[in-house]
Amino acid sequence: MPGGNTSHGHARNRKVSLANNLRSQRLPLRNTHAVSNKGFRVFELDGVNVSDLSSFFREIIHVLPNNPPLSGGPNLDAFLDSVWEGLHELGEDNVALLWTHADNMLGGSLQELFVVSDCLQEIARSLRTSPSRNSKRFSLQVFLFSDGPDFPTIHLRWTENQFLREA
């Protein structure tokens, strides 16, 4: 990733929106349409088999655009570079990742979920500030869906080109 920072510490101010309290056993088609109708290119990660970093990598390489194509085991630097380039080539300003069964990652490795979040945040930040993009409006929204007890139901509303949690 050009000019990328590959440190994977915890960021205090996340640029990736984690709407991580949505409840859904299966991602209903209307949720996909609700996001795509707001101008987002939507990618869906079925997290039923995702419980740690290795299983995340096995699944995500088939979901998000990546160039060069990712293969093998988890490599955070390769993930950052490849997904950055894949999303850059996509040319979309608004991208959403809808991740179902996200509670499986909580049971497997909460720390690794933070690592994934930090990687996605870094990709979004770097794409937003890339001099090779003609738009500084790049947005990567990540929605975690689950029926797990750590995912109470919340309601989101669309306002000013972003999803906000309703009070």
Stockholm file with secondary structure:
# STOCKHOLM 1.0

chainA/1-167         MPGGNTSHGHARNRKVSLANNLRSQRLPLRNTHAVSNKGFRVFELDGVNVSDLSSFFREIIHVLPNNPPLSGGPNLDAFLDSVWEGLHELGEDNVALLWTHADNMLGGSLQELFVVSDCLQEIARSLRTSPSRNSKRFSLQVFLFSDGPDFPTIHLRWTENQFLREA
#=GR chainA/1-167 SS CTTCCCCCCCCSSCSSEEEEEEECSSCCHHHHHHHHTTTCEEEEEEGGGCCSHHHHHHHHTTTSCCSSCCCSSCCHHHHHHHHHHHHHHHTCSEEEEEEESTHHHHHHHHHHHHHHHHHHHHHHHHHHHCTTSSCSCCEEEEEEEECSTTCCCCCEEEETTEEEECC
#=GC SS_cons         CTTCCCCCCCCSSCSSEEEEEEECSSCCHHHHHHHHTTTCEEEEEEGGGCCSHHHHHHHHTTTSCCSSCCCSSCCHHHHHHHHHHHHHHHTCSEEEEEEESTHHHHHHHHHHHHHHHHHHHHHHHHHHHCTTSSCSCCEEEEEEEECSTTCCCCCEEEETTEEEECC
//
